[in-house]
Amino acid sequence: MAARQADVVLVGGGVMSATLGMMLRQLDPSLDIVMVERLDHVAHESTDGWNNAGTGHAGYCELNYTPETDDGGVTIERALKINAQFEVSLQFWSYLVEQGILPAPKNFINRTPHQSFVWGEKNVAFLKQRHKQLSCHHLFREMEYTESPDELAEWMPLVVKHRDPMEKVAATRIKHGSDVDFGSLTRSMVEWLQKQPNFELMLSSPVHYIDQRDNGRWKVRVKNQKTGELTKLEAGFVFLGAGGGALPLLQKSGIDEARGYGGFPVSGQWLVCRKPEIVEQHHSKVYGKAPIGAPPMSVPHLDTRIINGEPALLFGPFAGFTTRFLKQGSIFDLIGSVRPTNLKPMLSVSKHNMDLTRYLIGEVFQSHGDRVASLRNFFPDAREEDWELQMAGQRVQIIKQTPEGGGKLEFGTEIVAAQDGTLAALLGASPGASTAANAMIDVLERCFPEQMKTEQWQERMKELVPSYGQSLVDNEALLTEVRARTLETLKLG
């Protein structure tokens, strides 16, 4: 069996591993990094353009990030947090563009206004209150609100054309929203990394074994699916950025921090329209309110998308239930993840999330006509023959053990790291890829604490992300400065 020594092993060829690999290469070019990917090319699971919403999640249009309170108010803290995290990604991508590491921005990110649209008196009141609270904060100061039919016709012509004029509707808009092709972004980063010394990409190489040696280093055994060759990797640090595959690998690692975690897989589908005469009439992402019981990934939205340079309209996603943790995974993924340490939390979540279960069952049995009927809430003139069904990616929502021993279904993303900092994994879904830079900085701070304290790494981090170490939520002047730069560099202004 071939043996390979490395400083870092990145498991998974998606946006998270690529971002961490890029940051480490910028911070210390001498590090020997190996990326292993189970498929025959990178960015083919959750990161692929067709497998995610492509929304640069910033809280501008996603109504689930601002839940209503019992007294009729709106909670905006999560939206502020996610917006600031996305600004970190924009700063990092801007640096890579300026250095010629990434191609011209239009190859992976495009200006696409972010809009929220609601109908009905109660929902209009909610959106008006949401706008009032968000627009008072500097992160959202450019947010516009309207109930005007003329303005709505300008903002989203497909959505309001032939709609009942007596129906009460409202919308908000941020013009500098974005559509991100995370697949193209990731492939560009990995292509650059492959040209650097001390970096190796191993494709068609799933991980079969992972264990920590007595000296603290990790043994990672991979098998090339094409040649059958086994390779034993040894590294001081391992990152599990394998999307839905991260949880089973985290469990195989045996670290104490993995105890109690389970996964709830959810599949997705899009309605896609490629007809130019329709696509050319819509130039935004329009998000609505999610149905009762729906997971956050199922918030309905009608999107302008540019994937691999080709424009299209997407509507959805429509959720479904599957036992696979990856789009190209096994039907035994879910049952294989059950452990004595997470059985009780998983059963507890199943018992207390019947609304979600009913919702998913209903989604599975929808016909094409049912899906198009949902689309007509956003596009009244939609015709069934203009839209086709496209499979999206898999998401594994986190099931986390509560202090009482039960379970809670989490809909965000979470870093799980070993106490000694030698292994970390990213679990969960939305906002996911949009906050990759911020999430990987978290990994660096938890797993490379001594290096991150050095003057060299501190100075370098501030070159990569000028706001590093400061709060964009609290510092309006800093936000103004960094946003002006990113909007210009990434052509979003």
C-alpha positions as CSV (number, residue, x, y, z in Angstrom):
1,M,0.0,0.0,0.0
2,A,1.3,3.4,-1.0
3,A,2.0,5.8,1.9
4,R,1.8,9.6,1.7
5,Q,2.7,12.1,4.4
6,A,1.0,15.5,4.4
7,D,0.3,18.4,6.7
8,V,-3.3,18.7,5.8
9,V,-5.9,16.4,4.3
10,L,-9.1,18.0,2.9
11,V,-11.9,15.4,2.5
12,G,-14.4,16.5,-0.2
13,G,-13.9,18.6,-3.3
14,G,-16.6,21.2,-2.6
15,V,-16.5,24.9,-1.8
16,M,-15.7,24.4,1.9
17,S,-12.6,22.4,1.3
18,A,-11.5,24.6,-1.6
19,T,-11.9,27.7,0.6
20,L,-10.0,26.2,3.5
21,G,-7.2,25.0,1.1
22,M,-7.0,28.4,-0.5
23,M,-6.8,30.2,2.9
24,L,-4.1,27.8,4.2
25,R,-2.1,28.2,0.9
26,Q,-2.2,32.0,1.3
27,L,-1.3,31.9,5.0
28,D,1.6,29.3,4.7
29,P,2.7,28.3,1.2
30,S,5.0,25.6,2.6
31,L,2.1,23.4,3.9
32,D,1.7,20.1,2.1
33,I,-2.0,19.7,1.3
34,V,-3.9,16.8,-0.2
35,M,-7.6,17.0,-1.3
36,V,-9.5,13.7,-1.7
37,E,-12.8,13.6,-3.6
38,R,-15.0,10.5,-4.0
39,L,-16.2,11.5,-7.5
40,D,-14.2,11.9,-10.7
41,H,-14.3,15.7,-10.6
42,V,-14.7,18.4,-7.9
43,A,-17.8,20.5,-7.1
44,H,-20.2,17.8,-8.3
45,E,-22.4,17.3,-5.2
46,S,-23.9,20.2,-3.1
47,T,-21.5,22.8,-4.7
48,D,-22.6,22.1,-8.2
49,G,-24.6,25.0,-9.7
50,W,-27.7,22.9,-10.3
51,N,-27.6,21.4,-6.8
52,N,-28.1,24.7,-4.8
53,A,-30.0,27.9,-5.0
54,G,-27.0,29.9,-6.0
55,T,-28.2,32.8,-3.8
56,G,-25.5,34.8,-2.2
57,H,-27.3,34.4,1.1
58,A,-27.2,37.8,2.9
59,G,-30.6,37.9,4.6
60,Y,-31.8,40.4,2.0
61,C,-34.7,38.4,0.7
62,E,-34.9,35.2,2.8
63,L,-37.8,35.7,5.1
64,N,-37.1,32.7,7.3
65,Y,-34.0,34.6,8.6
66,T,-36.3,37.1,10.2
67,P,-39.0,35.2,12.2
68,E,-42.0,36.9,13.6
69,T,-42.4,37.3,17.3
70,D,-45.5,36.7,19.4
71,D,-46.2,40.4,19.7
72,G,-46.1,41.0,16.0
73,G,-42.5,42.2,15.8
74,V,-39.7,40.8,13.7
75,T,-36.4,39.3,15.0
76,I,-33.5,40.5,12.8
77,E,-30.4,39.3,14.6
78,R,-29.9,36.2,12.4
79,A,-30.2,38.3,9.3
80,L,-27.6,40.7,10.5
81,K,-25.2,37.8,11.4
82,I,-25.6,36.1,8.0
83,N,-25.3,39.4,6.1
84,A,-22.0,40.1,7.9
85,Q,-20.8,36.6,7.2
86,F,-21.5,36.9,3.5
87,E,-19.6,40.2,3.4
88,V,-16.6,38.2,4.6
89,S,-16.9,35.8,1.6
90,L,-17.2,38.8,-0.7
91,Q,-14.0,40.3,0.7
92,F,-12.1,37.0,0.3
93,W,-13.3,36.6,-3.3
94,S,-12.4,40.2,-4.1
95,Y,-8.9,39.6,-2.9
96,L,-8.6,36.5,-5.1
97,V,-9.9,38.4,-8.1
98,E,-7.5,41.3,-7.5
99,Q,-4.6,38.8,-7.3
100,G,-5.6,37.1,-10.6
101,I,-6.3,33.8,-8.7
102,L,-9.9,33.9,-9.7
103,P,-11.1,34.7,-13.2
104,A,-13.3,37.7,-14.1
105,P,-16.2,37.9,-11.6
106,K,-18.9,37.3,-14.2
107,N,-17.5,33.7,-14.4
108,F,-18.8,32.9,-10.9
109,I,-20.9,35.8,-9.5
110,N,-23.4,38.1,-11.1
111,R,-25.5,41.1,-9.9
112,T,-29.0,39.9,-9.3
113,P,-31.4,42.0,-7.2
114,H,-32.7,40.2,-4.1
115,Q,-36.5,40.7,-3.6
116,S,-39.1,39.5,-1.2
117,F,-42.7,39.2,-2.4
118,V,-45.8,38.5,-0.3
119,W,-49.5,38.6,-0.7
120,G,-52.3,38.8,1.8
121,E,-52.9,41.5,4.5
122,K,-51.1,39.6,7.3
123,N,-48.0,38.9,5.2
124,V,-47.9,42.5,3.9
125,A,-47.9,43.7,7.5
126,F,-45.1,41.4,8.3
127,L,-43.0,42.5,5.3
128,K,-43.6,46.2,6.1
129,Q,-42.4,45.6,9.7
130,R,-39.4,43.6,8.5
131,H,-38.4,46.4,6.2
132,K,-38.8,49.0,8.9
133,Q,-36.5,47.2,11.3
134,L,-33.9,46.0,8.8
135,S,-33.5,49.3,6.9
136,C,-32.6,51.1,10.1
137,H,-29.4,49.1,10.3
138,H,-26.4,50.0,8.1
139,L,-26.1,46.5,6.7
140,F,-29.6,46.9,5.1
141,R,-29.8,50.6,4.6
142,E,-30.3,50.2,0.8
143,M,-33.5,48.1,1.2
144,E,-36.5,49.5,-0.6
145,Y,-40.2,48.7,0.1
146,T,-43.2,49.1,-2.1
147,E,-46.9,48.3,-2.5
148,S,-47.1,50.4,-5.7
149,P,-48.4,48.4,-8.7
150,D,-46.2,50.5,-11.1
151,E,-43.0,49.8,-9.1
152,L,-43.8,46.2,-8.7
153,A,-44.3,45.9,-12.5
154,E,-40.8,47.4,-12.9
155,W,-39.2,45.2,-10.2
156,M,-40.7,41.9,-11.1
157,P,-42.9,42.0,-14.3
158,L,-43.5,38.2,-14.5
159,V,-44.7,38.1,-10.9
160,V,-47.3,40.8,-11.1
161,K,-48.5,40.5,-14.7
162,H,-52.2,39.4,-14.8
163,R,-52.3,39.1,-11.0
164,D,-55.7,40.0,-9.3
165,P,-55.5,43.8,-8.9
166,M,-57.6,43.6,-5.7
167,E,-55.0,41.3,-4.0
168,K,-52.9,43.1,-1.4
169,V,-49.2,42.6,-2.2
170,A,-45.9,44.1,-1.2
171,A,-42.2,43.6,-2.0
172,T,-38.7,44.7,-0.8
173,R,-35.6,45.0,-2.9
174,I,-31.8,45.2,-2.5
175,K,-30.3,46.0,-5.9
176,H,-26.8,44.7,-5.2
177,G,-27.9,41.1,-4.4
178,S,-26.0,38.3,-6.2
179,D,-26.3,35.0,-8.0
180,V,-23.3,32.8,-7.3
181,D,-22.2,29.8,-9.3
182,F,-20.5,28.0,-6.5
183,G,-19.5,25.2,-8.8
184,S,-17.5,27.5,-11.1
185,L,-16.0,29.3,-8.1
186,T,-14.8,26.1,-6.6
187,R,-13.4,24.7,-9.8
188,S,-11.4,27.9,-10.4
189,M,-9.9,27.7,-6.9
190,V,-9.0,24.1,-7.2
191,E,-7.5,24.7,-10.6
192,W,-5.2,27.4,-9.2
193,L,-4.3,25.2,-6.2
194,Q,-3.3,22.4,-8.5
195,K,-0.7,24.6,-10.1
196,Q,1.0,25.3,-6.8
197,P,3.7,23.2,-5.2
198,N,2.8,20.9,-2.3
199,F,-0.8,20.4,-3.4
200,E,-2.3,17.1,-4.7
201,L,-5.8,16.4,-5.8
202,M,-6.9,12.7,-5.6
203,L,-10.1,12.1,-7.6
204,S,-12.3,9.0,-7.5
205,S,-10.9,8.3,-4.1
206,P,-13.5,7.8,-1.3
207,V,-12.3,7.5,2.3
208,H,-12.6,4.0,3.7
209,Y,-10.9,4.4,7.0
210,I,-10.0,7.2,9.4
211,D,-8.3,6.9,12.7
212,Q,-6.0,8.9,15.0
213,R,-2.6,7.5,15.8
214,D,-1.0,7.6,19.3
215,N,1.2,10.5,18.1
216,G,-1.8,12.6,17.3
217,R,-1.5,12.3,13.5
218,W,-4.4,10.9,11.5
219,K,-4.4,7.9,9.2
220,V,-6.8,8.3,6.3
221,R,-7.1,5.4,3.9
222,V,-8.5,6.0,0.4
223,K,-9.2,3.7,-2.5
224,N,-9.0,4.8,-6.1
225,Q,-12.3,3.5,-7.7
226,K,-10.8,3.3,-11.1
227,T,-7.4,1.5,-10.4
228,G,-8.3,-0.2,-7.1
229,E,-5.1,1.3,-5.6
230,L,-5.1,1.9,-1.8
231,T,-3.3,4.9,-0.4
232,K,-2.6,5.6,3.2
233,L,-2.4,9.2,4.0
234,E,-1.0,10.5,7.3
235,A,-1.6,14.1,8.3
236,G,-1.5,16.4,11.3
237,F,-4.9,18.0,10.4
238,V,-8.0,16.6,8.6
239,F,-11.0,18.6,7.5
240,L,-14.2,16.8,6.6
241,G,-15.9,19.0,4.1
242,A,-17.8,16.3,2.3
243,G,-21.4,17.7,2.4
244,G,-23.8,15.0,3.5
245,G,-20.9,12.6,3.7
246,A,-19.3,14.6,6.5
247,L,-21.4,13.1,9.3
248,P,-20.6,9.4,8.6
249,L,-16.9,10.3,8.3
250,L,-17.1,12.3,11.6
251,Q,-18.6,9.3,13.3
252,K,-15.8,7.0,11.9
253,S,-13.2,9.4,13.4
254,G,-14.3,8.4,16.9
255,I,-13.8,11.8,18.4
256,D,-15.8,12.5,21.5
257,E,-17.3,15.7,20.0
258,A,-19.2,13.6,17.4
259,R,-21.3,11.9,20.0
260,G,-25.0,12.7,19.9
261,Y,-25.1,14.1,16.3
262,G,-27.5,12.7,13.8
263,G,-28.7,13.6,10.3
264,F,-32.0,14.2,8.7
265,P,-31.7,14.0,4.9
266,V,-33.8,16.1,2.6
267,S,-33.8,16.0,-1.2
268,G,-34.7,18.8,-3.6
269,Q,-36.1,19.5,-7.0
270,W,-36.4,22.6,-9.2
271,L,-38.7,23.6,-12.0
272,V,-36.5,25.0,-14.7
273,C,-37.3,27.2,-17.7
274,R,-34.7,27.8,-20.5
275,K,-36.9,29.6,-23.0
276,P,-35.2,32.9,-23.8
277,E,-38.4,34.8,-24.3
278,I,-39.4,34.0,-20.7
279,V,-35.9,34.1,-19.1
280,E,-35.2,37.6,-20.4
281,Q,-38.3,39.0,-18.6
282,H,-37.0,38.2,-15.1
283,H,-33.8,39.6,-13.6
284,S,-33.9,38.9,-9.9
285,K,-34.3,36.4,-7.1
286,V,-37.8,36.7,-5.7
287,Y,-38.3,34.9,-2.3
288,G,-41.7,34.3,-0.6
289,K,-42.8,32.8,2.7
290,A,-42.3,29.1,3.4
291,P,-45.3,26.8,3.9
292,I,-46.0,25.7,7.4
293,G,-43.7,22.9,8.4
294,A,-41.3,23.4,5.5
295,P,-37.5,23.3,6.1
296,P,-35.6,26.5,5.3
297,M,-34.2,25.0,2.1
298,S,-37.8,24.8,0.8
299,V,-38.6,28.6,1.0
300,P,-40.1,29.1,-2.5
301,H,-38.3,31.5,-4.8
302,L,-38.2,32.4,-8.5
303,D,-34.6,32.9,-9.5
304,T,-32.5,34.3,-12.3
305,R,-29.6,31.8,-12.6
306,I,-26.4,31.9,-14.6
307,I,-24.8,28.4,-14.4
308,N,-21.7,27.6,-16.4
309,G,-22.4,30.9,-18.3
310,E,-25.9,29.9,-19.4
311,P,-29.0,31.8,-18.2
312,A,-32.1,30.1,-16.9
313,L,-35.1,30.5,-14.5
314,L,-35.5,28.2,-11.5
315,F,-38.5,27.9,-9.2
316,G,-38.6,25.9,-6.0
317,P,-37.1,24.0,-4.4
318,F,-39.6,21.2,-3.9
319,A,-38.4,19.1,-1.0
320,G,-38.6,15.3,-0.6
321,F,-37.5,12.6,1.7
322,T,-34.7,10.2,0.9
323,T,-32.4,8.0,3.0
324,R,-29.4,9.1,1.0
325,F,-26.9,11.6,2.5
326,L,-25.5,12.5,-0.9
327,K,-27.1,12.8,-4.4
328,Q,-24.8,9.9,-5.5
329,G,-24.9,8.2,-2.1
330,S,-26.4,5.0,-0.8
331,I,-29.9,4.2,0.3
332,F,-28.4,2.9,3.5
333,D,-26.8,6.2,4.5
334,L,-29.4,7.1,7.0
335,I,-29.7,3.7,8.8
336,G,-25.9,3.4,8.7
337,S,-25.6,6.7,10.6
338,V,-27.6,5.5,13.6
339,R,-25.4,4.9,16.7
340,P,-26.3,4.2,20.4
341,T,-25.2,7.8,21.1
342,N,-27.6,9.4,18.7
343,L,-30.6,7.0,18.6
344,K,-32.5,8.8,21.3
345,P,-32.0,12.3,19.7
346,M,-33.1,11.0,16.3
347,L,-36.2,9.3,17.7
348,S,-37.0,12.5,19.6
349,V,-36.8,14.6,16.5
350,S,-39.0,12.2,14.5
351,K,-41.7,12.4,17.2
352,H,-41.7,16.2,17.5
353,N,-41.5,17.2,13.8
354,M,-44.7,15.7,12.4
355,D,-45.5,18.9,10.5
356,L,-42.2,18.5,8.6
357,T,-42.9,14.8,8.0
358,R,-46.3,15.6,6.6
359,Y,-44.9,18.4,4.4
360,L,-42.2,16.1,2.9
361,I,-44.7,13.3,2.2
362,G,-46.9,15.9,0.4
363,E,-44.0,17.1,-1.6
364,V,-43.0,13.6,-2.7
365,F,-46.5,12.9,-4.2
366,Q,-46.9,16.2,-6.1
367,S,-47.6,16.0,-9.8
368,H,-46.0,18.3,-12.4
369,G,-49.3,20.2,-12.5
370,D,-49.2,20.6,-8.7
371,R,-45.7,22.1,-8.8
372,V,-46.6,24.5,-11.6
373,A,-49.7,25.5,-9.6
374,S,-47.3,26.6,-6.8
375,L,-45.2,28.4,-9.4
376,R,-48.3,30.4,-10.4
377,N,-48.2,32.2,-7.0
378,F,-45.0,33.8,-8.3
379,F,-45.7,33.7,-12.1
380,P,-49.5,33.7,-12.8
381,D,-49.0,33.0,-16.5
382,A,-46.7,30.0,-16.1
383,R,-47.5,27.1,-18.5
384,E,-46.7,23.5,-17.7
385,E,-45.0,22.8,-21.0
386,D,-42.4,25.6,-20.5
387,W,-41.0,24.1,-17.3
388,E,-39.2,20.8,-16.7
389,L,-38.2,19.1,-13.4
390,Q,-34.5,19.1,-12.4
391,M,-33.1,17.2,-9.5
392,A,-31.3,19.4,-7.0
393,G,-28.7,18.3,-4.3
394,Q,-29.1,16.5,-1.1
395,R,-29.0,18.3,2.3
396,V,-28.5,16.7,5.7
397,Q,-30.0,18.8,8.4
398,I,-28.3,18.4,11.8
399,I,-29.9,16.5,14.6
400,K,-28.2,17.7,17.8
401,Q,-28.5,16.2,21.3
402,T,-30.1,18.5,23.9
403,P,-28.8,18.8,27.5
404,E,-31.8,16.7,28.5
405,G,-30.8,13.9,26.2
406,G,-33.4,14.5,23.6
407,G,-32.9,15.8,20.1
408,K,-33.3,19.1,18.2
409,L,-33.4,19.6,14.5
410,E,-31.0,22.4,13.5
411,F,-31.3,24.1,10.1
412,G,-28.0,26.0,10.0
413,T,-24.4,25.1,9.6
414,E,-22.1,24.0,12.4
415,I,-18.4,23.3,12.8
416,V,-17.5,20.3,14.9
417,A,-13.9,20.2,16.0
418,A,-11.8,17.8,18.0
419,Q,-10.5,19.2,21.3
420,D,-6.9,18.9,20.2
421,G,-7.7,20.8,17.0
422,T,-6.4,18.0,14.7
423,L,-9.8,17.4,13.0
424,A,-12.8,19.4,12.1
425,A,-16.0,18.8,10.1
426,L,-18.7,21.0,8.7
427,L,-22.3,19.8,9.2
428,G,-25.6,21.2,8.1
429,A,-27.1,23.2,5.2
430,S,-28.3,26.8,4.7
431,P,-26.7,29.3,4.5
432,G,-23.9,27.0,3.7
433,A,-21.6,27.9,0.8
434,S,-22.4,31.7,1.0
435,T,-20.7,31.9,4.4
436,A,-17.8,29.5,3.4
437,A,-15.1,32.1,4.1
438,N,-16.4,32.9,7.6
439,A,-16.9,29.2,8.4
440,M,-13.3,28.4,7.4
441,I,-11.9,31.2,9.4
442,D,-13.7,29.6,12.4
443,V,-11.9,26.3,11.5
444,L,-8.6,28.1,11.4
445,E,-9.1,29.8,14.7
446,R,-10.1,26.6,16.4
447,C,-7.6,24.3,14.8
448,F,-4.6,26.5,14.2
449,P,-4.9,28.8,17.3
450,E,-1.1,29.4,17.8
451,Q,-0.5,30.2,14.2
452,M,-3.5,32.5,14.0
453,K,-2.0,34.5,16.9
454,T,1.3,35.2,15.2
455,E,1.9,38.6,13.6
456,Q,2.5,37.0,10.2
457,W,-0.9,35.2,10.0
458,Q,-2.7,38.1,11.6
459,E,-1.4,40.5,9.0
460,R,-2.0,38.1,6.2
461,M,-5.6,37.5,7.3
462,K,-6.3,41.2,7.1
463,E,-5.0,41.2,3.6
464,L,-7.4,38.4,2.7
465,V,-10.3,39.8,4.6
466,P,-9.8,43.5,5.6
467,S,-12.6,43.3,8.2
468,Y,-11.0,40.4,10.0
469,G,-11.2,40.7,13.8
470,Q,-13.8,43.4,13.7
471,S,-17.6,43.5,13.7
472,L,-19.4,44.6,10.5
473,V,-22.6,44.5,12.5
474,D,-21.3,47.2,14.9
475,N,-18.9,49.2,12.7
476,E,-20.8,51.2,10.1
477,A,-17.7,53.0,8.7
478,L,-15.9,49.7,8.2
479,L,-18.9,48.2,6.4
480,T,-19.1,51.2,4.1
481,E,-15.5,50.9,3.2
482,V,-15.4,47.1,2.6
483,R,-18.7,47.1,0.7
484,A,-17.6,49.8,-1.6
485,R,-14.6,47.7,-2.5
486,T,-16.4,44.4,-3.0
487,L,-19.2,45.9,-5.1
488,E,-16.7,47.5,-7.4
489,T,-14.3,44.5,-7.6
490,L,-17.0,41.9,-8.1
491,K,-19.1,44.2,-10.4
492,L,-22.1,44.1,-8.2
493,G,-22.7,47.8,-7.8
